[in-house]
Amino acid sequence: MTVGVEEEFVLVDPRSGVTAAEAPRVLELLKDERGVVAEFLRYQVESVTGICRSLSEVRADLTRLRGRVAEAAQDAGCVALATGVAPFARVSPVTDDPRYRRLADRFPRLIGEAGTCGCHVHVGVPSRAVGVRVLARLRPWLATVLAISANSPYVDGLDSGWASARYPLWSRWPTVRPPSAWHGTAGYDAAVDGAIRGGKAIDARSVHFHARLSPLHPTVEVRIADVCLDVDDAVLLAGLVRGLVGTALAEERRGVPLPHVPDVLVERSLRAAARHGLGGPGVDVLTGVPVAHERLAEDLLVHVRPALRATGDLEDVRSGLWALTARGGGSERQRALRAGAGTPADFVARLAATTRGGDLERKAAQ
C-alpha cells in the first residue's frame, strides 16, 4: 500500500506571532519545489510528499519539506509553524485563486476561522468500491487518530481549553462530518452530489468528510488529524492510518461484517478527543463507555498489528506511540513550550524550532 502525507502550516510574524500573509512570497522562493503549494488563506502553505512505499520514505520527505518551508519562510521575514490553529491573532486574506474566491463568496462568514491546519494521510486502495467500505471500517477509530494528533490549544493568544481547537472551528463548515457506513459507491456519490446540489460545497474537493475517497487520487484520504507538531508524530500518524486501511482491506477479504457504530457515539468520541487529547478521557464507540484515550490508542495498535507487521512498520509505529505517550501529545507540548516562554516571540521561536525539529528544538528550549 502506497502512502502520502499532506501537511498544512501557518506563517506568522516572528515577533508578535500574528499571522503573516506571506505565502505568495514563500511560494515564489520555492518555485523549484513541486511539493509545496498554496492553501486557502495567504498565511498558509501546504507540503505534499511523494508517493511513498515505506515510513522511512515518508520521514525523509517530511523532514526535507519542513526544512525547505522553514528556510523560505525565514527569507520572507516570517516563521512557519506546525499547529492546527495559529496561536495568536489571525488576519484572513484569501489566496488569489478562482476556486478559493468561489469558496469565500459562498461561505463569507466562515473565512475568519478558515485557516486551520490539518495533516491528511492518503493510502492507496484497489478501487473506489473497496475504498467506500474501507471508510465504513475506519469510523470506530477516527477519534483515536484525532486524539493522537491533537495539536491546537491556543486561539487568539489564549488557551482555548481544547487539545484540538481546530476541530470545533473546522466543524462549522457544512460538509465536515464523519463518513457514513456506505455499502457502495452509489451511496457515497449520492452524498457528495447532494452536498454540492444543496449548496454545502462548490465541488467534490470541498466535501470535507473526516475520511473520504480522494477526488484527485486513487486513495482513501484521512483528514481528521491536526497537523502534527513534529516529524516523529507525523510519521506515527502515517503508519497508523496505513495500518488501519490495511486492516480494513484484510477484513474485506475475509468477509468480516462492517462494525455497527452509531453516529451519536462517533460524534461524542470525536468531541472528547478534541477536548482532551491523548492524555485525557475518551469514549469507546462500540460500547459507549468512557475509556482513557491512551487505552484506546493501545487498542488501536493491537487492531492494526497484523497489517503493520505485513508492511514492516510495526516496530516504528509501536516505538513512536510509546514515545508520544511518554512525552505528551502536541497540545501538551505546546502548553509546556508556552509556559517556558517569556514573550510571544519566544514562544513562536520554540514552536518553530519544534516544527523543524532536531537540534533547533533543544536549543530553543534552553
Secondary structure, 3 states (H helix, E strand, C coil): CCEEEEEEEEEECCCCCCECCCHHHHHHHCCCCCCEEECCECCEEEEECCCECCHHHHHHHHHHHHHHHHHHHHHCCCEEECCCCCCCCCCCCECCCHHHHHHHHHCHHHHHHCCCCEEEEEEECCCHHHHHHHHHHHHHHHHHHHHHHCCECEECCEECCCCECHHHHHCCCCCCCCCCCCCCHHHHHHHHHHHHHCCCCCCHHHCCCCEEECCCCCEEEEEEEECCCCHHHHHHHHHHHHHHHHHHHHHHHHCCCCCCCCHHHHHHHHHHHHHHCCCCEEECCCCCCEEEHHHHHHHHHHHHHHHHHHHCCHHHHHHHHHHHHHHCCHHHHHHHHHHCCCCHHHHHHHHHHHHHCCHHHHHHHC
